[in-house]
Amino acid sequence: MARPGPGIDAKRKRELAIEFIRQIRAMDRDKLHELILAQAGEELAQFFLAYATDLMKREPGRAAENASSLLLIGYLIRCFEEGLESRATAPNSPMLH
């Protein structure tokens, strides 16, 4: 699944997020589980489940705020991973030769 580059404006990011959420909501549960395992792996999925469960139990009155934070944390983790990947591959970039 391609992510928007750093040049994508906020409106376009929102549009892409809405489209992705629509796809997720319509997706078969098993297919969604396969996607999660393929992209995140079992260990990270279990970590997020445990973290979310603990967070919701500690502050049930803030469930919506916490759910939003968890979504954004996942997004930021992915951005961080991609930043690490691009820094690791930059020296071998064909653009440098």
PECORQUI-V20650 format. One record per residue. N is the residue number from 1. RES is the residue in three letters. SS is DSSP state (A for helix, B for strand, O for the rest). Layout:
n | res | ss
N | RES | SS
N | RES | SS
//
This chain:
n | res | ss
1 | MET | O
2 | ALA | O
3 | ARG | O
4 | PRO | O
5 | GLY | O
6 | PRO | O
7 | GLY | O
8 | ILE | O
9 | ASP | O
10 | ALA | A
11 | LYS | A
12 | ARG | A
13 | LYS | A
14 | ARG | A
15 | GLU | A
16 | LEU | A
17 | ALA | A
18 | ILE | A
19 | GLU | A
20 | PHE | A
21 | ILE | A
22 | ARG | A
23 | GLN | A
24 | ILE | A
25 | ARG | A
26 | ALA | A
27 | MET | O
28 | ASP | O
29 | ARG | A
30 | ASP | A
31 | LYS | A
32 | LEU | A
33 | HIS | A
34 | GLU | A
35 | LEU | A
36 | ILE | A
37 | LEU | A
38 | ALA | A
39 | GLN | A
40 | ALA | O
41 | GLY | O
42 | GLU | A
43 | GLU | A
44 | LEU | A
45 | ALA | A
46 | GLN | A
47 | PHE | A
48 | PHE | A
49 | LEU | A
50 | ALA | A
51 | TYR | A
52 | ALA | A
53 | THR | A
54 | ASP | A
55 | LEU | A
56 | MET | A
57 | LYS | A
58 | ARG | A
59 | GLU | O
60 | PRO | A
61 | GLY | A
62 | ARG | A
63 | ALA | A
64 | ALA | A
65 | GLU | A
66 | ASN | A
67 | ALA | A
68 | SER | A
69 | SER | A
70 | LEU | A
71 | LEU | A
72 | LEU | A
73 | ILE | A
74 | GLY | A
75 | TYR | A
76 | LEU | A
77 | ILE | A
78 | ARG | A
79 | CYS | A
80 | PHE | A
81 | GLU | A
82 | GLU | A
83 | GLY | A
84 | LEU | A
85 | GLU | A
86 | SER | A
87 | ARG | A
88 | ALA | A
89 | THR | A
90 | ALA | A
91 | PRO | A
92 | ASN | A
93 | SER | O
94 | PRO | A
95 | MET | A
96 | LEU | A
97 | HIS | O
//
